[in-house]
Amino acid sequence: IGSLAAERFGDLKPERLTPMHDWHIENGATMYSAGLWYRPMIYGLAGETVEQAYVREAKATRESAGIVDV
């Protein structure tokens, strides 16, 4: 029963964390829930919108390198 109400009660919500979860948090990631998984959405800079962060991160990946934690 607790799993059915999990979204409303944080302590009951099942969650899965990737091996890099702590690194993402320490490096300023804004996390989002993807099913049971918590995944990084963006690494936003101060005052930056989500769209601006997407553009900046995509540009950096295209010009340099990127990592996907799946």
C-alpha positions in Angstrom: 0.0 0.0 0.0 2.8 2.4 0.8 4.2 2.1 -2.7 0.9 3.3 -4.1 1.0 6.5 -2.0 4.7 7.0 -2.3 4.5 10.2 -4.4 2.7 12.0 -1.6 4.9 10.7 1.2 8.6 11.1 0.5 9.8 8.5 3.1 7.8 5.8 1.5 8.8 6.6 -2.1 11.0 3.9 -3.6 14.1 5.3 -5.3 17.0 4.2 -7.3 20.3 6.1 -7.5 23.0 5.7 -10.1 26.6 5.0 -8.9 27.4 8.7 -9.7 24.5 10.1 -7.8 26.6 11.8 -5.0 28.9 13.2 -7.7 26.0 14.8 -9.5 24.7 16.4 -6.3 28.2 17.6 -5.3 28.6 19.2 -8.7 25.4 21.2 -8.7 23.0 19.0 -10.7 19.3 19.7 -10.6 17.8 16.2 -10.3 14.5 14.9 -11.6 12.5 11.8 -11.1 12.5 9.3 -14.0 10.4 6.5 -12.8 12.2 5.2 -9.7 15.5 6.8 -10.8 16.8 10.2 -9.8 18.8 11.6 -12.7 20.5 14.9 -13.4 18.5 17.3 -15.5 20.9 20.1 -15.8 24.0 21.6 -14.2 22.7 25.1 -14.1 24.7 28.3 -13.4 23.5 31.0 -11.2 20.7 32.9 -12.8 20.5 30.6 -15.8 17.3 29.2 -17.1 16.8 25.5 -17.9 16.8 26.3 -21.6 20.0 28.3 -21.4 21.7 25.4 -19.5 20.6 22.9 -22.2 22.1 25.1 -24.9 25.3 25.7 -23.0 25.7 22.0 -22.1 24.9 20.8 -25.7 27.5 23.3 -27.1 30.1 22.1 -24.6 29.5 18.5 -25.5 29.7 19.1 -29.2 32.9 21.1 -28.9 34.6 18.9 -26.3 33.2 15.7 -24.7 30.3 14.4 -22.7 29.4 11.7 -20.3 26.1 9.8 -20.0 25.4 8.0 -16.7 22.9 5.2 -17.6 
